[in-house]
């Protein structure tokens, strides 16, 4: 009987073995080379990784002492990057941009502390572009190679060229691979700024605007402070390490960390070493057994280290995993610990006024922490009891905290209002990566409240427990926190109150690009037979849809998420989901924004809302 029930073995022969050329490998599995694709709504999306791969080569030219300016232009989705370095050797230009694992960096000692050493970057950009061209100018000669979807189409040589030496790369990302995408230029601008902070003396021109830094990480800190610091930022530099930090008056800890000019938003061994070293050195300086959380509360810090042959947790290089500064060198922990212990201790002795203000801040943090301990313990007990049967949270199976799960960055949570809306999303979601948290009516206004308010408010207490950000944002369970509310006045009000909650108590959720607003369609346009349906997100799209369908059309205006069926919702929270990132402008302090949007200046705010209305005219009267 056993033989009769055994399934026939699947044939496995030589014909089943297939070797793909490098171009086909990259185009078939782009995520292996550039991380996730995305649509441009997140700063780690693939289109920005491609820009970085090109720019890194130009920065390496500057690092090697050649070329002090890099030009970046983005227009109509065309990206052009021009450096003034030595130029790629002409005879090898086609191979350097078109043949995998061809590189001039493998043996060069000067390249030991760069990020990309595998000869992949430019080729990945080439293979994933609909059109790609590279031009190199050297000693009066030039060569231009042109590719389409990674295939060479043209090869031109020129003599007697008067242009400055250097390399120009121009490309258009292939929508066949990426789908519909769009560049958020502020994401590119931030990357440009980061390059200047880490390479003083290097000038960038991005879409004609000039960027440069004279004081490195000190400039980064000053430009990202959204409030007056408690004391002037501390700035210390050494061989292969630079650190700057100060304290603000808000909540949480904010870090900007870099390895070999690579931004590491998920931190890693260097950031962990900094946190430990700062707390330990300050405790020893004041000879007080302060709790590390009190020492670091409200800190805003930046660190840059140069590591030989760095190792990262993934291809996107967003978290450093290297234990040592390089083969045979000190551990990252000891290197940074020794540096901070000496330089920070010296600084505090030389600047007693700053030391006094720092100590005062730590004492204030300690006092507030102890004041909310009783409330916190009670709130935690409530959260534990409710979590056993938490009807507000419908969790997913994969979380951002699952370090080894390749889909961890796909995890998201929808914060929505009402049973009908949460029911529609819950029924249509991907249970692997999409969680739902249901609000009960309008949340409380957080403006001016202390952290104890979060523990006293059951809804906010359960939300912070669901996100697991009470102790640190490093524990965040979802990569995207998505506010999903109705497209009406009440929905907008709830959206604003939720933004206020994160701005007041967890601003790093926004700073690290985790908070979004879900864009759902305002209209459904269909023909009378309902054989063709078009969903529209604004008036312009509605007009185009009506023209496309013709005379016999029907228009439905969605006023609430509950009106959208679960079948329809699958399209709106699937691969084509439209998200609007919530961002903090460095030009406007958080407390100023909170005071304006959530303070007591009702008439002024009402006028601003009406003047900047982006919804249909028939809602103006309701707001007034």
C-alpha positions, 0 to 999 in steps of 0.5 A: 500500500505504501508504494501505491500512495507514494507520489511520483518523483518530479523529474530533475535533469541537466535540462533543469539547470539554467545559468542566466547572464548578469543582465538577466539576473539583475532584471529578473531579481532586482531586489537582490542588488538594490533592495526593494523597488518601491514607487519613490514614496520612501527614501530607501526605495530603489530609484534613490539607491540607483542615484546613490550607486552613481554618486558614490563613484563620483565621491570616491573620485573626490576622496582620491583627490580628484574633482571637488564638484558633482552636478545632479539634475533630475527632470522629467524622470531623467537623471544626470550626474556629472563629476569632474574627477579623472574620468573612467579610462576610455578603453574600459568605459563599456566594461565598467558600466556594462560588465558585472564585477569589472572595477578599479577598486579591488586592489586600491588601498585608498578604496578600503574604506568605501562602501561598494567594492563589488563592481556592481553599482553602475551595471545595476543602474544600466541594466535597470534603465530603459535608456542609459548613457555614460560619457568619460572625458580624459586628456582631450578625448571622450567616449560615450556609450549608450545602452537600452535595457542593458544592451549596448546600442551606440559607442562614440569616440571624440578627439580634441574635446575641450570639456573638463575631465570627468564622467557623466551618467544619464539614465531613465529608470525602466518602468517595466521593472519599477512600475509607476514611480516618482521622485521626491526631490526632498529625499534626493536633497537630503542625500546630497546634504549628507554627502556634503556633511561627510565630505567637507570641501565637496560641492554639489549642485542639485538642480542648479542649487549649490550645497556644501558644508564647512563644519561636517556633522556640526552643520548636520546637527544644526540644520536638523535641530527643530528647537533651541538646544539645551547647550551648544552642540558638542563636536569632536573629531578624530582619525576615522571618527566624527561625533556631534550631539546635544540635547533638546526638550522633546522626547526620544533619542535621535541619531544620524549614523554613517559608515564610509559616507553611507547613511545607516538609518537602522544604526548598527554596531557603531550607533550602539557603541556611541549610545553606550559610550556617551552614557558611560562617559557622562556618568563617570564625569559627573560621578553619578549613577545615572540611568542611561535612559536619563542621560540620553533622553532627548539627545540628538546625535550624529556619528560617522566612522570609517571602517575597512571592508565594512559588512552590512545586514543587507544589500541596502546597507542600512545597518552596520554589522561589522564587529571590528574597524577592519581586519586585525583592528580594534572592535568598533565598540572599543574604538568608539568607546576609547575615543568618546571617553577621552575626547568627551571628557576633555570637552566637558572639562573645558566647557563647564557651562555646557557640562552644567546645562547637560547635568541639569537636563539629565536631572530633569529627565530623571525627575520626569521618569520617576514621576510617571513610574506609578502611572506607567506601571498601571498602564502597562498592566492594563495594556497586558490585560487588554493585549490578551484579547485586544480587539483594537489590534488585528496583528500581522505575522511579519514584523520589522523587528524580525531581523532575519525575515527578508520581508520585514520592511514590508510590514505596516500597520493601518491606524483607522477609525470606526468598525466599518472602515477597520472591517473593510481593511481587515478583510482585504489586507495581507495578513502576513505584513499588514496589521490594523489598529482601530481608533474609537472616535476622535483621539485626544489632543496631545498638545502641551501634555507630558509623557504621562498623558500617553499612559493615562489615555487607554487608546494611546497607551494601547497604540504605543504598546502595539507599536512597541515604541515605549522604550525606544523606536529601535523596537518599532514593529512596523516599517510603515505606520499608515493613518487611514481616515475618511476623506471628510472634515472629521477624517482630516481632524483625526488625521491631524490629531494622530500626527500631533500624537507622534510629533509630541511624543515620538517625533523620530517615527516621522524623522525616520520616515515611518509615518504615512497617510493612506490616499484612498480614491474619492470617486468611482467612475464606471459605465452603465454596464459596470464592465469598466471601473476607474478609481479616481483620487482627485477631480482631474482624474475624475474628469479624465475617467469620464472622458475615457468612458464616454457619455454613459457613465456613473460617478460614486463619491466615497465619503467614508472608508466604510463605503468601500467594499473589502474587494475594492480595498484590496486594490487600494492597499496592495501593490498600487497603494498610494501613500503620502509621507509625513515629513518634518521641515527643519525650517519650522520647529516642532513646538511651533507646528504643534502650537499652530495646528493644535493650540488655542489659535482657532480663528487663525488656524481656521483661516489657514485651512480654508485658504489651503483647502485641497478637497472639494468645494462643497466641503468649504461651507462645512469647515466654515 
